Amino acid sequence: MKHNDTPLPAIAFQAVANMAPRDEVPEQASFPWYASTMLAYESFEVIRLRLEKILLGGDDAHREARLMVSEKVDAMFEAGASLMAGATPGSIVDRYREHVAANTKRLSAI
């Protein structure tokens, strides 16, 4: 298989394999598995609340759908800027969890 025929997962795996050994990676740079799992779990509640609101229809549903998309774009740019500024993966996941918590609070107040 030629290099340009290599599937993307194999390229990504090779890039990870070429990284520094685990004992040379600072602890804060390791991936935050627990926080990421909690983010996924907490996000399910926001998805449920948003679907309920959207299923009710009307102007509130339209506003929620637009807000949902704009929040995703804003969060993507915030995470990208944070990464470029040197933020750790853990701090970015923590920030996403803050957004999710705010959405849960806002949507639960219906």
MDAnalysis code that builds the backbone (N, CA, C; Angstrom):
import MDAnalysis as mda
import numpy as np

u = mda.Universe.empty(330, n_residues=110, atom_resindex=np.repeat(np.arange(110), 3), trajectory=True)
u.add_TopologyAttr("name", ["N", "CA", "C"] * 110)
u.add_TopologyAttr("resid", np.arange(1, 111))
u.add_TopologyAttr("resname", ["MET", "LYS", "HIS", "ASN", "ASP", "THR", "PRO", "LEU", "PRO", "ALA", "ILE", "ALA", "PHE", "GLN", "ALA", "VAL", "ALA", "ASN", "MET", "ALA", "PRO", "ARG", "ASP", "GLU", "VAL", "PRO", "GLU", "GLN", "ALA", "SER", "PHE", "PRO", "TRP", "TYR", "ALA", "SER", "THR", "MET", "LEU", "ALA", "TYR", "GLU", "SER", "PHE", "GLU", "VAL", "ILE", "ARG", "LEU", "ARG", "LEU", "GLU", "LYS", "ILE", "LEU", "LEU", "GLY", "GLY", "ASP", "ASP", "ALA", "HIS", "ARG", "GLU", "ALA", "ARG", "LEU", "MET", "VAL", "SER", "GLU", "LYS", "VAL", "ASP", "ALA", "MET", "PHE", "GLU", "ALA", "GLY", "ALA", "SER", "LEU", "MET", "ALA", "GLY", "ALA", "THR", "PRO", "GLY", "SER", "ILE", "VAL", "ASP", "ARG", "TYR", "ARG", "GLU", "HIS", "VAL", "ALA", "ALA", "ASN", "THR", "LYS", "ARG", "LEU", "SER", "ALA", "ILE"])
u.atoms.positions = np.array([
    [0.838, -1.161, 0.000],
    [0.000, 0.000, 0.000],
    [0.897, 1.242, 0.000],
    [0.653, 2.156, -0.907],
    [1.411, 3.391, -0.958],
    [0.996, 4.307, 0.195],
    [1.875, 5.258, 0.541],
    [1.600, 6.160, 1.662],
    [0.273, 6.894, 1.483],
    [0.006, 7.405, 0.298],
    [-1.224, 8.163, 0.104],
    [-2.461, 7.264, 0.032],
    [-2.274, 5.935, 0.036],
    [-3.400, 5.000, 0.085],
    [-3.658, 4.519, 1.513],
    [-2.847, 4.976, 2.454],
    [-2.995, 4.539, 3.837],
    [-4.281, 5.124, 4.420],
    [-5.117, 4.284, 5.034],
    [-6.349, 4.813, 5.620],
    [-6.046, 5.785, 6.755],
    [-6.925, 6.760, 6.930],
    [-6.727, 7.795, 7.929],
    [-6.531, 7.242, 9.338],
    [-7.320, 6.242, 9.799],
    [-7.066, 5.721, 11.151],
    [-5.647, 5.178, 11.332],
    [-5.107, 4.561, 10.294],
    [-3.749, 4.034, 10.395],
    [-2.737, 5.166, 10.510],
    [-2.974, 6.255, 9.792],
    [-2.087, 7.420, 9.871],
    [-2.161, 8.018, 11.274],
    [-3.377, 8.139, 11.813],
    [-3.541, 8.687, 13.152],
    [-2.874, 7.785, 14.191],
    [-3.029, 6.472, 14.045],
    [-2.403, 5.540, 14.978],
    [-0.887, 5.683, 14.937],
    [-0.327, 5.820, 13.744],
    [1.118, 5.969, 13.611],
    [1.590, 7.273, 14.240],
    [0.797, 8.345, 14.092],
    [1.161, 9.627, 14.695],
    [1.194, 9.511, 16.217],
    [0.228, 8.804, 16.782],
    [0.204, 8.612, 18.234],
    [1.378, 7.746, 18.670],
    [1.678, 6.726, 17.878],
    [2.789, 5.833, 18.223],
    [4.123, 6.573, 18.219],
    [4.236, 7.620, 17.415],
    [5.479, 8.390, 17.333],
    [5.605, 9.435, 18.433],
    [4.568, 9.591, 19.257],
    [4.613, 10.575, 20.334],
    [5.568, 10.108, 21.429],
    [5.817, 11.005, 22.349],
    [6.715, 10.695, 23.465],
    [6.154, 9.548, 24.294],
    [7.035, 8.752, 24.889],
    [6.553, 7.679, 25.769],
    [5.691, 8.242, 26.891],
    [4.796, 7.423, 27.413],
    [3.828, 7.850, 28.428],
    [4.495, 8.519, 29.628],
    [5.637, 8.020, 30.064],
    [6.282, 8.598, 31.238],
    [6.890, 9.971, 30.963],
    [6.992, 10.372, 29.689],
    [7.529, 11.682, 29.350],
    [6.424, 12.711, 29.104],
    [5.168, 12.274, 29.073],
    [4.049, 13.185, 28.839],
    [3.576, 13.718, 30.179],
    [3.488, 15.045, 30.333],
    [3.021, 15.597, 31.602],
    [1.618, 15.102, 31.931],
    [1.328, 14.893, 33.201],
    [0.023, 14.363, 33.622],
    [-1.132, 15.221, 33.122],
    [-0.997, 16.550, 33.161],
    [-2.085, 17.413, 32.739],
    [-2.353, 17.340, 31.236],
    [-1.416, 16.786, 30.464],
    [-1.609, 16.671, 29.016],
    [-2.314, 15.382, 28.641],
    [-2.445, 14.448, 29.568],
    [-3.119, 13.202, 29.238],
    [-4.610, 13.461, 29.060],
    [-5.256, 12.613, 28.290],
    [-6.656, 12.832, 27.958],
    [-7.544, 12.592, 29.175],
    [-8.485, 13.482, 29.432],
    [-9.355, 13.380, 30.612],
    [-10.528, 12.418, 30.378],
    [-10.299, 11.149, 30.567],
    [-11.332, 10.146, 30.250],
    [-12.571, 10.300, 31.113],
    [-12.406, 10.486, 32.407],
    [-13.566, 10.597, 33.286],
    [-14.410, 11.823, 32.923],
    [-13.770, 12.976, 32.778],
    [-14.498, 14.204, 32.456],
    [-15.198, 14.085, 31.102],
    [-14.563, 13.416, 30.147],
    [-15.176, 13.234, 28.831],
    [-16.387, 12.315, 28.907],
    [-16.291, 11.281, 29.718],
    [-17.424, 10.383, 29.907],
    [-18.580, 11.120, 30.570],
    [-18.271, 11.927, 31.569],
    [-19.308, 12.707, 32.230],
    [-19.928, 13.727, 31.275],
    [-19.119, 14.334, 30.420],
    [-19.639, 15.269, 29.420],
    [-20.658, 14.573, 28.526],
    [-20.349, 13.372, 28.073],
    [-21.277, 12.625, 27.225],
    [-22.561, 12.330, 27.984],
    [-22.430, 11.875, 29.206],
    [-23.597, 11.546, 30.024],
    [-24.466, 12.784, 30.266],
    [-23.845, 13.897, 30.639],
    [-24.578, 15.131, 30.916],
    [-25.218, 15.705, 29.656],
    [-24.577, 15.494, 28.524],
    [-25.111, 15.990, 27.255],
    [-26.422, 15.305, 26.886],
    [-26.585, 14.051, 27.299],
    [-27.828, 13.336, 26.996],
    [-29.039, 14.061, 27.587],
    [-28.883, 14.637, 28.767],
    [-29.989, 15.362, 29.387],
    [-30.337, 16.604, 28.581],
    [-29.336, 17.324, 28.091],
    [-29.595, 18.503, 27.273],
    [-30.284, 18.092, 25.970],
    [-29.842, 17.006, 25.385],
    [-30.474, 16.519, 24.151],
    [-31.942, 16.200, 24.417],
    [-32.210, 15.514, 25.524],
    [-33.589, 15.159, 25.867],
    [-34.443, 16.412, 26.057],
    [-33.927, 17.384, 26.823],
    [-34.680, 18.609, 27.076],
    [-34.919, 19.398, 25.791],
    [-33.909, 19.447, 24.939],
    [-34.072, 20.175, 23.678],
    [-35.093, 19.491, 22.768],
    [-35.033, 18.178, 22.697],
    [-36.006, 17.461, 21.866],
    [-37.426, 17.694, 22.359],
    [-37.617, 17.709, 23.668],
    [-38.949, 17.992, 24.215],
    [-39.428, 19.369, 23.772],
    [-38.543, 20.347, 23.874],
    [-38.910, 21.713, 23.497],
    [-39.203, 21.814, 22.000],
    [-38.388, 21.168, 21.199],
    [-38.581, 21.225, 19.749],
    [-39.858, 20.491, 19.347],
    [-40.169, 19.391, 20.019],
    [-41.385, 18.639, 19.700],
    [-42.646, 19.426, 20.023],
    [-42.572, 20.365, 20.971],
    [-43.730, 21.200, 21.279],
    [-44.038, 22.171, 20.145],
    [-43.026, 22.469, 19.334],
    [-43.221, 23.344, 18.177],
    [-43.348, 24.799, 18.564],
    [-43.687, 25.604, 17.589],
    [-43.882, 27.032, 17.814],
    [-42.599, 27.832, 17.743],
    [-42.743, 29.086, 18.148],
    [-41.599, 30.008, 18.097],
    [-40.469, 29.582, 19.016],
    [-40.820, 29.047, 20.198],
    [-39.778, 28.606, 21.131],
    [-38.933, 27.482, 20.529],
    [-39.573, 26.588, 19.809],
    [-38.849, 25.480, 19.177],
    [-37.906, 26.006, 18.097],
    [-38.378, 26.967, 17.330],
    [-37.544, 27.551, 16.273],
    [-36.335, 28.260, 16.881],
    [-36.578, 29.035, 17.942],
    [-35.464, 29.735, 18.611],
    [-34.463, 28.750, 19.199],
    [-34.968, 27.668, 19.785],
    [-34.082, 26.671, 20.395],
    [-33.208, 25.997, 19.345],
    [-33.796, 25.678, 18.196],
    [-33.019, 25.045, 17.124],
    [-31.912, 25.974, 16.634],
    [-32.239, 27.242, 16.462],
    [-31.226, 28.208, 16.028],
    [-30.146, 28.397, 17.090],
    [-30.571, 28.476, 18.352],
    [-29.628, 28.638, 19.451],
    [-28.694, 27.438, 19.538],
    [-29.254, 26.247, 19.350],
    [-28.456, 25.029, 19.423],
    [-27.321, 25.063, 18.390],
    [-27.646, 25.443, 17.176],
    [-26.628, 25.481, 16.121],
    [-25.595, 26.567, 16.402],
    [-26.046, 27.747, 16.792],
    [-25.091, 28.832, 17.041],
    [-24.186, 28.507, 18.234],
    [-24.725, 27.827, 19.257],
    [-23.894, 27.437, 20.398],
    [-22.820, 26.444, 19.987],
    [-23.161, 25.526, 19.094],
    [-22.178, 24.536, 18.640],
    [-21.031, 25.230, 17.903],
    [-21.369, 26.174, 17.036],
    [-20.339, 26.898, 16.274],
    [-19.480, 27.731, 17.223],
    [-20.127, 28.431, 18.151],
    [-19.381, 29.245, 19.121],
    [-18.436, 28.380, 19.964],
    [-18.935, 27.232, 20.415],
    [-18.117, 26.340, 21.240],
    [-16.927, 25.797, 20.450],
    [-17.151, 25.509, 19.163],
    [-16.058, 25.012, 18.331],
    [-14.947, 26.062, 18.214],
    [-15.333, 27.318, 17.963],
    [-14.331, 28.369, 17.850],
    [-13.637, 28.630, 19.191],
    [-14.399, 28.568, 20.274],
    [-13.807, 28.764, 21.599],
    [-12.789, 27.666, 21.893],
    [-13.144, 26.424, 21.603],
    [-12.225, 25.303, 21.848],
    [-10.977, 25.425, 20.976],
    [-11.154, 25.797, 19.718],
    [-10.008, 25.965, 18.825],
    [-9.070, 27.059, 19.292],
    [-9.644, 28.183, 19.702],
    [-8.816, 29.286, 20.202],
    [-8.097, 28.878, 21.486],
    [-8.796, 28.138, 22.336],
    [-8.171, 27.682, 23.590],
    [-7.009, 26.737, 23.306],
    [-7.205, 25.830, 22.359],
    [-6.122, 24.910, 21.994],
    [-4.913, 25.660, 21.461],
    [-5.170, 26.643, 20.593],
    [-4.065, 27.418, 20.024],
    [-3.356, 28.240, 21.099],
    [-4.083, 28.594, 22.159],
    [-3.487, 29.364, 23.256],
    [-2.777, 28.465, 24.260],
    [-2.841, 27.147, 24.040],
    [-2.112, 26.233, 24.900],
    [-2.932, 25.550, 25.981],
    [-4.245, 25.603, 25.878],
    [-5.092, 24.949, 26.879],
    [-4.932, 23.435, 26.813],
    [-5.149, 22.792, 27.930],
    [-5.071, 21.331, 27.980],
    [-6.412, 20.744, 27.541],
    [-6.403, 19.499, 27.070],
    [-7.675, 18.858, 26.721],
    [-8.646, 18.853, 27.902],
    [-8.131, 18.659, 29.098],
    [-8.989, 18.648, 30.280],
    [-9.705, 19.965, 30.503],
    [-9.004, 21.069, 30.297],
    [-9.640, 22.376, 30.506],
    [-10.708, 22.636, 29.440],
    [-10.493, 22.140, 28.243],
    [-11.491, 22.312, 27.189],
    [-12.731, 21.471, 27.484],
    [-12.535, 20.242, 27.919],
    [-13.674, 19.395, 28.298],
    [-14.425, 20.033, 29.466],
    [-13.699, 20.573, 30.442],
    [-14.345, 21.227, 31.581],
    [-15.184, 22.420, 31.126],
    [-14.669, 23.161, 30.159],
    [-15.421, 24.317, 29.644],
    [-16.696, 23.858, 28.933],
    [-16.601, 22.791, 28.146],
    [-17.793, 22.241, 27.489],
    [-18.816, 21.813, 28.549],
    [-18.337, 21.223, 29.631],
    [-19.252, 20.795, 30.694],
    [-19.958, 21.997, 31.327],
    [-19.259, 23.135, 31.410],
    [-19.902, 24.349, 31.917],
    [-21.041, 24.776, 30.998],
    [-20.793, 24.724, 29.692],
    [-21.844, 25.070, 28.718],
    [-23.033, 24.120, 28.861],
    [-22.761, 22.844, 28.983],
    [-23.824, 21.837, 29.113],
    [-24.622, 22.085, 30.385],
    [-23.943, 22.381, 31.488],
    [-24.639, 22.646, 32.747],
    [-25.542, 23.879, 32.631],
    [-25.057, 24.916, 31.953],
    [-25.866, 26.122, 31.760],
    [-27.101, 25.812, 30.913],
    [-26.931, 24.998, 29.881],
    [-28.067, 24.626, 29.047],
    [-29.073, 23.774, 29.825],
    [-28.583, 22.872, 30.646],
    [-29.478, 22.042, 31.453],
    [-30.306, 22.922, 32.383],
    [-29.654, 23.877, 33.021],
    [-30.352, 24.781, 33.932],
    [-31.389, 25.613, 33.173],
    [-31.002, 26.161, 32.037],
    [-31.909, 27.007, 31.256],
    [-33.103, 26.199, 30.753],
    [-32.852, 25.021, 30.213],
    [-33.932, 24.226, 29.627],
    [-34.816, 23.589, 30.695],
    [-34.302, 23.377, 31.881],
    [-35.097, 22.786, 32.961],
    [-36.054, 23.787, 33.586],
    [-35.822, 25.054, 33.343],
    [-36.641, 26.108, 33.937],
    [-37.919, 26.389, 33.143],
    [-38.261, 25.492, 32.248],
    [-39.436, 25.711, 31.383],
    [-40.696, 25.646, 32.206],
])
